[in-house]
């Protein structure tokens, strides 16, 4: 179940759809006003943010960091970064 609906404003971004969800959170398609293009935003779930085990687990953090690099294009394989 998506936490954010289409049209929701999140900073300079406007949510336009859901790309997926998983154990770490949800990934949304959004329009970046300043960039005038679509980007993907990954929102971590509350249980991840407050999870000391996650924060202390270097492998999980490396996995999250590996997902971040990319050009922000929701169609690319590394679509999880929003400049």
OpenMM code with the backbone's topology and positions (N, CA, C; nanometers):
from openmm import Vec3, app, unit

residues = "UNK UNK UNK UNK UNK UNK UNK UNK UNK UNK UNK UNK UNK UNK UNK UNK UNK UNK UNK UNK UNK UNK UNK UNK UNK UNK UNK UNK UNK UNK UNK UNK UNK UNK UNK UNK UNK UNK UNK UNK UNK UNK UNK UNK UNK UNK UNK UNK UNK UNK UNK UNK UNK UNK UNK UNK UNK UNK UNK UNK UNK UNK UNK UNK UNK UNK UNK UNK UNK UNK UNK UNK UNK UNK UNK UNK UNK UNK UNK UNK UNK UNK UNK".split()
positions = [
    Vec3(0.0839, -0.1177, 0.0000),
    Vec3(0.0000, 0.0000, 0.0000),
    Vec3(0.0886, 0.1242, 0.0000),
    Vec3(0.0685, 0.2123, -0.0941),
    Vec3(0.1477, 0.3346, -0.1057),
    Vec3(0.1098, 0.4342, 0.0029),
    Vec3(0.2115, 0.4939, 0.0638),
    Vec3(0.1877, 0.5951, 0.1667),
    Vec3(0.1555, 0.7310, 0.1062),
    Vec3(0.2116, 0.7579, -0.0114),
    Vec3(0.1900, 0.8866, -0.0780),
    Vec3(0.1046, 0.8670, -0.2025),
    Vec3(0.0167, 0.9607, -0.2282),
    Vec3(-0.0685, 0.9505, -0.3460),
    Vec3(-0.0232, 1.0498, -0.4527),
    Vec3(-0.0668, 1.0263, -0.5747),
    Vec3(-0.0331, 1.1165, -0.6850),
    Vec3(-0.0733, 1.2588, -0.6489),
    Vec3(0.0141, 1.3533, -0.6811),
    Vec3(-0.0117, 1.4930, -0.6529),
    Vec3(0.0463, 1.5408, -0.5202),
    Vec3(0.0895, 1.4472, -0.4343),
    Vec3(0.1498, 1.4853, -0.3070),
    Vec3(0.2794, 1.5606, -0.3326),
    Vec3(0.2992, 1.6710, -0.2642),
    Vec3(0.4223, 1.7499, -0.2766),
    Vec3(0.5186, 1.7066, -0.1661),
    Vec3(0.6413, 1.6815, -0.2030),
    Vec3(0.7466, 1.6430, -0.1107),
    Vec3(0.8672, 1.7294, -0.1436),
    Vec3(0.8801, 1.8396, -0.0709),
    Vec3(0.9833, 1.9370, -0.1051),
    Vec3(0.9573, 1.9901, -0.2444),
    Vec3(1.0615, 1.9933, -0.3297),
    Vec3(1.0433, 2.0437, -0.4661),
    Vec3(0.9903, 1.9383, -0.5639),
    Vec3(0.9441, 1.8252, -0.5105),
    Vec3(0.8976, 1.7147, -0.5945),
    Vec3(0.7473, 1.6956, -0.5814),
    Vec3(0.6871, 1.6485, -0.6901),
    Vec3(0.5458, 1.6122, -0.6885),
    Vec3(0.5336, 1.4662, -0.7284),
    Vec3(0.4734, 1.3855, -0.6422),
    Vec3(0.4593, 1.2427, -0.6667),
    Vec3(0.3651, 1.2209, -0.7846),
    Vec3(0.4095, 1.1356, -0.8799),
    Vec3(0.3261, 1.1050, -0.9966),
    Vec3(0.2922, 0.9565, -1.0063),
    Vec3(0.3495, 0.8749, -0.9184),
    Vec3(0.3170, 0.7326, -0.9209),
    Vec3(0.4086, 0.6521, -0.8308),
    Vec3(0.3748, 0.5260, -0.8145),
    Vec3(0.4546, 0.4332, -0.7348),
    Vec3(0.5323, 0.3434, -0.8307),
    Vec3(0.6626, 0.3300, -0.8069),
    Vec3(0.7447, 0.2409, -0.8885),
    Vec3(0.7595, 0.1038, -0.8241),
    Vec3(0.7590, 0.0997, -0.6913),
    Vec3(0.7727, -0.0287, -0.6243),
    Vec3(0.7865, -0.0133, -0.4746),
    Vec3(0.7865, -0.1263, -0.4062),
    Vec3(0.8048, -0.1258, -0.2624),
    Vec3(0.8740, -0.2539, -0.2212),
    Vec3(0.9345, -0.2496, -0.1037),
    Vec3(1.0062, -0.3657, -0.0540),
    Vec3(1.0324, -0.3520, 0.0939),
    Vec3(1.1257, -0.4309, 0.1411),
    Vec3(1.1563, -0.4344, 0.2827),
    Vec3(1.2126, -0.3057, 0.3388),
    Vec3(1.2760, -0.2247, 0.2549),
    Vec3(1.3370, -0.1013, 0.3036),
    Vec3(1.2444, 0.0190, 0.2925),
    Vec3(1.1452, 0.0129, 0.2062),
    Vec3(1.0572, 0.1281, 0.1884),
    Vec3(0.9872, 0.1245, 0.0541),
    Vec3(0.9557, 0.2435, 0.0031),
    Vec3(0.8848, 0.2558, -0.1240),
    Vec3(0.9613, 0.3482, -0.2177),
    Vec3(0.9465, 0.3222, -0.3471),
    Vec3(1.0092, 0.4054, -0.4499),
    Vec3(0.8972, 0.4689, -0.5318),
    Vec3(0.9050, 0.6006, -0.5452),
    Vec3(0.8026, 0.6775, -0.6152),
    Vec3(0.8602, 0.7465, -0.7381),
    Vec3(0.7779, 0.7584, -0.8394),
    Vec3(0.8083, 0.8433, -0.9549),
    Vec3(0.7620, 0.9829, -0.9154),
    Vec3(0.8444, 1.0824, -0.9450),
    Vec3(0.8092, 1.2196, -0.9086),
    Vec3(0.8585, 1.3156, -1.0152),
    Vec3(0.8002, 1.4322, -1.0168),
    Vec3(0.8420, 1.5407, -1.1055),
    Vec3(0.9237, 1.6374, -1.0210),
    Vec3(1.0484, 1.6618, -1.0638),
    Vec3(1.1363, 1.7560, -0.9945),
    Vec3(1.1179, 1.8934, -1.0579),
    Vec3(1.0595, 1.9846, -0.9843),
    Vec3(1.0286, 2.1176, -1.0382),
    Vec3(1.1545, 2.1901, -1.0844),
    Vec3(1.2580, 2.1895, -1.0036),
    Vec3(1.3806, 2.2633, -1.0389),
    Vec3(1.4541, 2.2021, -1.1573),
    Vec3(1.4422, 2.0701, -1.1720),
    Vec3(1.5115, 2.0030, -1.2824),
    Vec3(1.4245, 1.9914, -1.4065),
    Vec3(1.2942, 2.0148, -1.3902),
    Vec3(1.1970, 2.0024, -1.4994),
    Vec3(1.2062, 1.8649, -1.5657),
    Vec3(1.2130, 1.7598, -1.4811),
    Vec3(1.2157, 1.6225, -1.5326),
    Vec3(1.1689, 1.5263, -1.4259),
    Vec3(1.1459, 1.4005, -1.4683),
    Vec3(1.1047, 1.2979, -1.3750),
    Vec3(1.2257, 1.2406, -1.3018),
    Vec3(1.2037, 1.2067, -1.1759),
    Vec3(1.3061, 1.1433, -1.0933),
    Vec3(1.2396, 1.0309, -1.0144),
    Vec3(1.3196, 0.9529, -0.9462),
    Vec3(1.2683, 0.8503, -0.8562),
    Vec3(1.3123, 0.8855, -0.7151),
    Vec3(1.2206, 0.8711, -0.6204),
    Vec3(1.2490, 0.8988, -0.4799),
    Vec3(1.2284, 0.7715, -0.3990),
    Vec3(1.3270, 0.7357, -0.3188),
    Vec3(1.3123, 0.6200, -0.2316),
    Vec3(1.2919, 0.6701, -0.0898),
    Vec3(1.1812, 0.6317, -0.0302),
    Vec3(1.1496, 0.6693, 0.1069),
    Vec3(1.1656, 0.5463, 0.1954),
    Vec3(1.2518, 0.5570, 0.2945),
    Vec3(1.2727, 0.4467, 0.3872),
    Vec3(1.1538, 0.4337, 0.4810),
    Vec3(1.1203, 0.3114, 0.5141),
    Vec3(1.0102, 0.2890, 0.6076),
    Vec3(1.0523, 0.3300, 0.7487),
    Vec3(0.9549, 0.3620, 0.8310),
    Vec3(0.9824, 0.4061, 0.9688),
    Vec3(1.0605, 0.3019, 1.0465),
    Vec3(1.0300, 0.1747, 1.0250),
    Vec3(1.1000, 0.0720, 1.1013),
    Vec3(1.2478, 0.0642, 1.0630),
    Vec3(1.2842, 0.1027, 0.9431),
    Vec3(1.4248, 0.1053, 0.9020),
    Vec3(1.4955, 0.2256, 0.9635),
    Vec3(1.4308, 0.3401, 0.9620),
    Vec3(1.4924, 0.4631, 1.0120),
    Vec3(1.5300, 0.4497, 1.1591),
    Vec3(1.4446, 0.3870, 1.2389),
    Vec3(1.4718, 0.3748, 1.3815),
    Vec3(1.5402, 0.2452, 1.4216),
    Vec3(1.5792, 0.1646, 1.3243),
    Vec3(1.6375, 0.0336, 1.3519),
    Vec3(1.7879, 0.0444, 1.3747),
    Vec3(1.8298, 0.0299, 1.4988),
    Vec3(1.9726, 0.0384, 1.5311),
    Vec3(2.0526, -0.0717, 1.4609),
    Vec3(1.9894, -0.1876, 1.4416),
    Vec3(2.0579, -0.2966, 1.3718),
    Vec3(2.0857, -0.2571, 1.2270),
    Vec3(1.9898, -0.1898, 1.1626),
    Vec3(2.0109, -0.1456, 1.0248),
    Vec3(2.1247, -0.0447, 1.0176),
    Vec3(2.1202, 0.0523, 1.1075),
    Vec3(2.2219, 0.1571, 1.1079),
    Vec3(2.3600, 0.0983, 1.1342),
    Vec3(2.3660, -0.0048, 1.2191),
    Vec3(2.4933, -0.0673, 1.2521),
    Vec3(2.5358, -0.1769, 1.1557),
    Vec3(2.4509, -0.2117, 1.0599),
    Vec3(2.4806, -0.3198, 0.9651),
    Vec3(2.5469, -0.2613, 0.8408),
    Vec3(2.6777, -0.2742, 0.8335),
    Vec3(2.7516, -0.2119, 0.7232),
    Vec3(2.7116, -0.2681, 0.5866),
    Vec3(2.6732, -0.3950, 0.5781),
    Vec3(2.6325, -0.4527, 0.4495),
    Vec3(2.5019, -0.3901, 0.4004),
    Vec3(2.4067, -0.3709, 0.4906),
    Vec3(2.2803, -0.3055, 0.4518),
    Vec3(2.3056, -0.1621, 0.4063),
    Vec3(2.3908, -0.0919, 0.4780),
    Vec3(2.4212, 0.0455, 0.4386),
    Vec3(2.4912, 0.0492, 0.3034),
    Vec3(2.5820, -0.0435, 0.2788),
    Vec3(2.6489, -0.0493, 0.1469),
    Vec3(2.5471, -0.0764, 0.0367),
    Vec3(2.4510, -0.1661, 0.0641),
    Vec3(2.3478, -0.1961, -0.0357),
    Vec3(2.2673, -0.0708, -0.0690),
    Vec3(2.2288, 0.0029, 0.0348),
    Vec3(2.1532, 0.1256, 0.0130),
    Vec3(2.2355, 0.2272, -0.0652),
    Vec3(2.3626, 0.2417, -0.0305),
    Vec3(2.4501, 0.3361, -0.1015),
    Vec3(2.4715, 0.2945, -0.2457),
    Vec3(2.4768, 0.1640, -0.2740),
    Vec3(2.4922, 0.1163, -0.4127),
    Vec3(2.3705, 0.1532, -0.4957),
    Vec3(2.2529, 0.1568, -0.4323),
    Vec3(2.1305, 0.1914, -0.5047),
    Vec3(2.1247, 0.3396, -0.5398),
    Vec3(2.1915, 0.4229, -0.4613),
    Vec3(2.1798, 0.5681, -0.4770),
    Vec3(2.2409, 0.6237, -0.6047),
    Vec3(2.3611, 0.5846, -0.6459),
    Vec3(2.4184, 0.6472, -0.7657),
    Vec3(2.3321, 0.6230, -0.8891),
    Vec3(2.3254, 0.7212, -0.9723),
    Vec3(2.2481, 0.7104, -1.0948),
    Vec3(2.2180, 0.8477, -1.1473),
    Vec3(2.1458, 0.8498, -1.2554),
    Vec3(2.1170, 0.9789, -1.3186),
    Vec3(1.9788, 1.0318, -1.2831),
    Vec3(1.9073, 0.9621, -1.1944),
    Vec3(1.7751, 1.0081, -1.1544),
    Vec3(1.6644, 0.9677, -1.2509),
    Vec3(1.6992, 0.9003, -1.3582),
    Vec3(1.6004, 0.8600, -1.4575),
    Vec3(1.5238, 0.7379, -1.4073),
    Vec3(1.3904, 0.7482, -1.3890),
    Vec3(1.3137, 0.6339, -1.3398),
    Vec3(1.3199, 0.5122, -1.4317),
    Vec3(1.3588, 0.5296, -1.5565),
    Vec3(1.3670, 0.4170, -1.6491),
    Vec3(1.5016, 0.3453, -1.6432),
    Vec3(1.6018, 0.4060, -1.5816),
    Vec3(1.7340, 0.3444, -1.5769),
    Vec3(1.7403, 0.2407, -1.4668),
    Vec3(1.8420, 0.1544, -1.4731),
    Vec3(1.8558, 0.0500, -1.3724),
    Vec3(1.8984, 0.1064, -1.2374),
    Vec3(1.9536, 0.2248, -1.2354),
    Vec3(1.9937, 0.2866, -1.1087),
    Vec3(1.9069, 0.4096, -1.0845),
    Vec3(1.7761, 0.3867, -1.0838),
    Vec3(1.6787, 0.4973, -1.0811),
    Vec3(1.6487, 0.5524, -0.9438),
    Vec3(1.7193, 0.5109, -0.8414),
    Vec3(1.6787, 0.5468, -0.7053),
    Vec3(1.7395, 0.6743, -0.6521),
    Vec3(1.8057, 0.7515, -0.7331),
    Vec3(1.8676, 0.8747, -0.6837),
    Vec3(1.7925, 0.9955, -0.7340),
    Vec3(1.7713, 1.0877, -0.6472),
    Vec3(1.7100, 1.2143, -0.6851),
    Vec3(1.8021, 1.3252, -0.6450),
    Vec3(1.8601, 1.3969, -0.7420),
    Vec3(1.9553, 1.5036, -0.7084),
    Vec3(1.8907, 1.6122, -0.6258),
] * unit.nanometer
topology = app.Topology()
chain = topology.addChain("A")
for resn in residues:
    res = topology.addResidue(resn, chain)
    for name in ("N", "CA", "C"):
        topology.addAtom(name, app.Element.getBySymbol(name[0]), res)
